[in-house]
Amino acid sequence: MIEFNTISELFINAKNSYQDKIAFQYKADNKWINNSHNLLHQNASKLAYALYDLGLRKGDKVLLLSENRIEWIYFDAAFSHLGITSIPVFPTTSPTQLEYIINHSDCQGIVVSNNFQLKKIEEIIDKIPNVRHFISIEKSDIKLASLISYEDLLNDVDINPSELELFIKKHSALVNPNDILSIIYTSGTTGNPKGVMLSHKNLVANIKGALHSGYFNNFQRSLSYLPLCHAYERTAGYYVMFSTSCTISLCDSIDQIASYMGVIKPQLMTTVPKLMETIKTKIFNAMLKEDKKKQKIFNWSVAVGYKHINNKINRKPDILTSIKFKIADKFLFSKIKEKLGGELKYLVSGGAAMNYDTALFFEMLGAKTLQGYGLTEASPCISINLPDTNEPDSVGKPFFNIEVKINPDGEILCRGDNVMLGYLNDKSATDEVIDSDNWLYTGDIGIITELGNIKITDRKKNIFVTSSGKNIAPQVIENQLLKSKYTEQVFLIGEGKEYCSALIYPNVDQLTFLAKEFNIDLPFKELIKDAKILKHVKHDFDFQLKVLSKFEQVRKFVFLENPFSIEGGELSHKMSIKRHVVEEKYKELINNMY
């Protein structure tokens, strides 16, 4: 394993160790392009020299507004060599949000990917007076003072390779592990976002924590599709895999994932539950279009699969079920596996709670889901499930270099070199989450299982108290409702109420199929209000919830016409629901249920 104490050293030592091994693959002009560690180092070094020549120095802050692309990696490496603090933001960030982040962080430079992103900067140019440098990765016809294209920036570089290497060596040596590598602005649920300051030491500790498990060291190919600007993908899907010489294939669009997997044949992917649930739903819905015989085989195979995987998890050998599973695998699961590339072994899931049934389904396909846990303030990983002690409904054991304890009120606390330096320009907010003994208060409620894994039961701030004084953990109830084939998204209501209710976006295909069985021919808008449909679905919901207490039952629900989305404002970039937005947007529907 290569040694490194800063992210700059990570890039340099990976180049020295791996040389011509392929670091990244990406698609351009409908062709796959390979980028070796040598080529990556060469391009990043040249860019670092160009940025220095432009006037950027150690400690300067530069906003990076771009989709996933190879140039994102080049800038990241170049910034790390010079000790520049990167401020990566989501490409969906609005001009108003950009204005706040740029001014709050006191950026000296801005890098954008294309004309679309540059127009956002043009819109707020008069409101960001401290920015001195503007760089566009793609050529642009927009006229901004100090704007230079990526191509022109590199064309101005005039230095021979040996001098360039000395330049990088000199500046990399000046980078201190405690220097701020990146400031990541968390979306939050209310008010302005907070800038999480992460040092080289923070990220290095997290990378080494993952590598120490030994689990990440044996993969040749991974597929990266989550935004690199998010701490989760940047650490787990990028830095960790890069440090092991695994070839990372960059996917620039979620829509391309299926086609890319067939070509790349990834062995590992970092992912979020939403993608896995979408893939599972598509597979199940495709079967609805098949004849009754194929549907029967499919349903039998899935039922056998669930039983077989549960037996493995609970260490209960069952020879008959194992034989049945081999038959199901031969005639069904193997065919689905091929569509996923045929070699997918592990899915590392984070960002939100994984539905237990979804995790089991992917294990039937040979891809064990290892759920992890963390938050941006922890760089971001705190724990991950490992194959030998995997519990699909837990988030695994803490990394070897992270201490975890459960507070008396149930809140999960962690401590280690991975914990952020603090929130930029916000000491009071920092003091609220990091105490004098350096414990980070995660805001999550959880327990430690018998196997030593962390199991999250809810967000501390999401715990409801009903009008009768009962404490409700909405995530537990929402996860039970998600087991119903009629649900796609669930939002529980209950704070200060007499009973629980829910807003639900349905599985459209399943609802349409049910309507056909009942000979109901109505447009979707009316179908979701049909009494016969609602009665049938309510019975299914009651069945799913029977394992819970009486006060946790959902008495009423409403089907929504449109799903929660980032564009609609109900979802954050990591696909978690913004409670205050949903409650305000659907206030009338909620009130009608009471």
KADA-V466532 format. One record per residue. N is the residue number from 1. RES is the residue in one letter. OMEGA is omega in radians with two decimals (NA if undefined). Layout:
N/RES/OMEGA
N/RES/OMEGA
This chain:
1/M/-3.12
2/I/3.12
3/E/3.10
4/F/3.10
5/N/3.03
6/T/3.11
7/I/3.05
8/S/3.10
9/E/3.09
10/L/-3.14
11/F/-3.09
12/I/-3.10
13/N/3.04
14/A/3.10
15/K/-3.12
16/N/-3.08
17/S/-2.95
18/Y/3.00
19/Q/-3.02
20/D/3.04
21/K/-3.10
22/I/3.12
23/A/-3.10
24/F/2.95
25/Q/3.06
26/Y/-3.08
27/K/3.09
28/A/-3.10
29/D/3.08
30/N/3.08
31/K/3.07
32/W/-3.12
33/I/3.11
34/N/-3.13
35/N/-3.11
36/S/3.08
37/H/3.10
38/N/-3.12
39/L/3.10
40/L/-3.13
41/H/-3.14
42/Q/-3.11
43/N/3.14
44/A/3.14
45/S/3.12
46/K/3.12
47/L/3.12
48/A/3.12
49/Y/3.14
50/A/3.13
51/L/3.11
52/Y/3.12
53/D/3.12
54/L/3.11
55/G/3.13
56/L/-3.03
57/R/3.10
58/K/-3.14
59/G/3.07
60/D/-3.14
61/K/-3.12
62/V/3.09
63/L/3.11
64/L/-3.07
65/L/-3.03
66/S/2.97
67/E/3.07
68/N/3.09
69/R/-3.05
70/I/3.13
71/E/3.07
72/W/3.13
73/I/3.13
74/Y/-3.13
75/F/3.14
76/D/3.14
77/A/-3.13
78/A/3.10
79/F/-3.09
80/S/3.13
81/H/-3.07
82/L/-3.08
83/G/3.07
84/I/3.10
85/T/3.12
86/S/3.05
87/I/-3.11
88/P/3.14
89/V/3.14
90/F/3.13
91/P/3.09
92/T/-3.10
93/T/-3.08
94/S/3.09
95/P/3.13
96/T/3.10
97/Q/3.11
98/L/3.13
99/E/-3.14
100/Y/-3.08
101/I/-3.12
102/I/-3.11
103/N/-3.14
104/H/-3.11
105/S/-3.10
106/D/3.13
107/C/3.01
108/Q/-3.11
109/G/3.12
110/I/3.03
111/V/3.08
112/V/-3.08
113/S/-2.99
114/N/-3.11
115/N/-3.12
116/F/-3.14
117/Q/-3.12
118/L/3.12
119/K/3.08
120/K/3.13
121/I/3.11
122/E/-3.11
123/E/-3.07
124/I/-3.00
125/I/-3.12
126/D/-3.08
127/K/3.14
128/I/-2.99
129/P/-3.04
130/N/-3.13
131/V/-3.08
132/R/-3.01
133/H/3.09
134/F/-3.13
135/I/3.08
136/S/-3.12
137/I/3.07
138/E/3.10
139/K/-3.10
140/S/3.09
141/D/3.10
142/I/-3.10
143/K/3.03
144/L/3.08
145/A/3.12
146/S/3.12
147/L/3.08
148/I/3.12
149/S/3.10
150/Y/-3.13
151/E/-3.14
152/D/3.13
153/L/-3.12
154/L/3.13
155/N/-3.12
156/D/-3.10
157/V/3.12
158/D/-3.12
159/I/-3.13
160/N/-3.03
161/P/-3.10
162/S/3.10
163/E/3.11
164/L/3.14
165/E/3.09
166/L/3.11
167/F/-3.13
168/I/3.14
169/K/-3.13
170/K/-3.05
171/H/3.08
172/S/-3.13
173/A/-3.13
174/L/-3.12
175/V/-3.12
176/N/3.11
177/P/-3.12
178/N/3.08
179/D/3.13
180/I/3.08
181/L/-3.00
182/S/2.99
183/I/-3.10
184/I/-3.11
185/Y/3.12
186/T/-3.07
187/S/-3.13
188/G/3.12
189/T/3.11
190/T/3.05
191/G/-3.13
192/N/3.10
193/P/3.11
194/K/-3.14
195/G/-3.13
196/V/-3.13
197/M/-3.13
198/L/-3.13
199/S/3.01
200/H/-3.13
201/K/3.11
202/N/-3.09
203/L/3.14
204/V/3.10
205/A/-3.12
206/N/3.10
207/I/-3.12
208/K/3.07
209/G/3.11
210/A/-3.09
211/L/-3.10
212/H/-3.14
213/S/-3.13
214/G/-3.03
215/Y/-3.03
216/F/-2.93
217/N/-2.96
218/N/-3.12
219/F/3.12
220/Q/-3.05
221/R/3.03
222/S/3.12
223/L/-3.12
224/S/3.13
225/Y/3.14
226/L/-3.09
227/P/3.12
228/L/3.14
229/C/3.11
230/H/-3.05
231/A/-3.09
232/Y/-3.12
233/E/-3.12
234/R/-3.14
235/T/-3.00
236/A/-3.06
237/G/-3.04
238/Y/-3.04
239/Y/-3.09
240/V/-3.10
241/M/3.12
242/F/-3.08
243/S/-3.11
244/T/-3.09
245/S/3.03
246/C/3.08
247/T/-3.12
248/I/3.08
249/S/-3.09
250/L/3.09
251/C/-3.02
252/D/-3.13
253/S/3.11
254/I/-3.12
255/D/-3.09
256/Q/-3.00
257/I/-3.08
258/A/-3.12
259/S/3.13
260/Y/-3.09
261/M/-3.14
262/G/-3.12
263/V/-3.03
264/I/-3.07
265/K/-3.11
266/P/3.06
267/Q/-3.12
268/L/3.03
269/M/2.88
270/T/-3.02
271/T/3.02
272/V/-3.09
273/P/-3.07
274/K/-3.14
275/L/-3.12
276/M/3.13
277/E/3.12
278/T/3.12
279/I/3.14
280/K/-3.13
281/T/3.14
282/K/3.12
283/I/-3.14
284/F/-3.12
285/N/3.10
286/A/-3.13
287/M/3.13
288/L/-3.12
289/K/3.14
290/E/3.14
291/D/-3.04
292/K/-3.12
293/K/3.14
294/K/3.10
295/Q/-3.13
296/K/3.10
297/I/-3.13
298/F/-3.12
299/N/3.10
300/W/-3.11
301/S/-3.12
302/V/3.12
303/A/3.09
304/V/-3.13
305/G/3.12
306/Y/-3.12
307/K/-3.12
308/H/-3.12
309/I/3.09
310/N/3.08
311/N/3.13
312/K/-3.12
313/I/-3.11
314/N/3.11
315/R/3.12
316/K/-3.11
317/P/3.13
318/D/-3.03
319/I/-3.10
320/L/3.13
321/T/3.11
322/S/3.11
323/I/3.12
324/K/-3.13
325/F/3.11
326/K/3.09
327/I/3.13
328/A/3.14
329/D/-3.11
330/K/-3.02
331/F/-3.10
332/L/-2.97
333/F/-3.13
334/S/-3.14
335/K/3.09
336/I/3.12
337/K/-3.10
338/E/3.13
339/K/3.09
340/L/3.10
341/G/3.06
342/G/-3.07
343/E/-3.10
344/L/-3.09
345/K/-3.06
346/Y/2.98
347/L/3.10
348/V/-3.01
349/S/3.10
350/G/3.08
351/G/3.13
352/A/-3.11
353/A/3.12
354/M/3.03
355/N/-3.04
356/Y/-3.12
357/D/3.12
358/T/3.11
359/A/-3.14
360/L/-3.12
361/F/-3.14
362/F/3.07
363/E/3.03
364/M/-3.11
365/L/3.09
366/G/-3.13
367/A/-3.13
368/K/3.11
369/T/3.10
370/L/-3.09
371/Q/3.11
372/G/-3.06
373/Y/3.06
374/G/3.06
375/L/-3.05
376/T/-3.11
377/E/3.14
378/A/2.98
379/S/-0.08
380/P/-2.92
381/C/3.07
382/I/-3.09
383/S/3.03
384/I/3.03
385/N/3.06
386/L/-3.02
387/P/-3.04
388/D/-3.10
389/T/-3.05
390/N/2.97
391/E/-3.01
392/P/-3.14
393/D/3.07
394/S/3.11
395/V/2.96
396/G/-3.12
397/K/3.07
398/P/3.03
399/F/-3.06
400/F/-3.07
401/N/3.12
402/I/3.03
403/E/3.09
404/V/3.02
405/K/3.11
406/I/3.11
407/N/3.12
408/P/3.14
409/D/3.09
410/G/-3.09
411/E/3.11
412/I/3.09
413/L/3.08
414/C/-3.13
415/R/3.13
416/G/-3.13
417/D/3.12
418/N/-3.07
419/V/-3.04
420/M/3.03
421/L/-3.13
422/G/3.07
423/Y/-3.12
424/L/3.07
425/N/-3.10
426/D/-3.11
427/K/-3.10
428/S/3.11
429/A/3.10
430/T/-3.12
431/D/3.12
432/E/-3.05
433/V/3.09
434/I/-3.08
435/D/-3.06
436/S/3.09
437/D/3.09
438/N/3.02
439/W/3.07
440/L/3.12
441/Y/-2.99
442/T/-3.06
443/G/3.13
444/D/3.10
445/I/-3.12
446/G/3.11
447/I/3.02
448/I/-3.10
449/T/3.14
450/E/3.12
451/L/3.12
452/G/3.12
453/N/3.06
454/I/3.07
455/K/-3.12
456/I/3.13
457/T/3.07
458/D/2.96
459/R/-3.13
460/K/-3.08
461/K/-3.14
462/N/3.12
463/I/3.12
464/F/2.93
465/V/-3.13
466/T/-3.12
467/S/3.11
468/S/3.07
469/G/3.14
470/K/3.05
471/N/-3.11
472/I/3.02
473/A/-3.01
474/P/-3.08
475/Q/3.14
476/V/-3.11
477/I/3.13
478/E/3.13
479/N/3.09
480/Q/3.13
481/L/3.13
482/L/3.08
483/K/3.11
484/S/3.13
485/K/-3.11
486/Y/-3.07
487/T/3.05
488/E/3.10
489/Q/-3.10
490/V/3.07
491/F/-3.07
492/L/3.07
493/I/3.13
494/G/-3.11
495/E/3.10
496/G/-3.10
497/K/3.14
498/E/-3.11
499/Y/-3.13
500/C/3.02
501/S/-3.08
502/A/2.92
503/L/-3.04
504/I/2.94
505/Y/-3.00
506/P/2.94
507/N/-2.99
508/V/-3.11
509/D/-3.14
510/Q/3.14
511/L/3.11
512/T/3.11
513/F/3.11
514/L/3.13
515/A/3.12
516/K/3.12
517/E/3.13
518/F/-3.09
519/N/3.10
520/I/-3.13
521/D/-3.11
522/L/3.00
523/P/-3.05
524/F/-3.10
525/K/-3.14
526/E/-3.13
527/L/-3.09
528/I/3.09
529/K/-3.08
530/D/-3.04
531/A/-3.11
532/K/3.12
533/I/-3.10
534/L/3.14
535/K/-3.14
536/H/-3.13
537/V/3.14
538/K/3.09
539/H/3.13
540/D/3.10
541/F/3.14
542/D/3.11
543/F/-3.13
544/Q/-3.04
545/L/-3.03
546/K/3.13
547/V/-3.10
548/L/3.13
549/S/-3.11
550/K/-3.10
551/F/3.10
552/E/3.13
553/Q/3.10
554/V/-3.07
555/R/-3.09
556/K/3.05
557/F/3.09
558/V/3.03
559/F/3.13
560/L/3.12
561/E/-3.07
562/N/3.13
563/P/2.99
564/F/-3.10
565/S/3.06
566/I/-3.12
567/E/3.14
568/G/3.09
569/G/-3.08
570/E/-3.11
571/L/3.01
572/S/-3.13
573/H/3.10
574/K/3.00
575/M/3.04
576/S/-3.05
577/I/3.07
578/K/-3.00
579/R/-3.05
580/H/3.13
581/V/-3.12
582/V/-3.12
583/E/3.13
584/E/-3.07
585/K/-3.08
586/Y/-3.09
587/K/-3.09
588/E/3.11
589/L/3.13
590/I/-3.14
591/N/-3.13
592/N/3.12
593/M/3.13
594/Y/NA
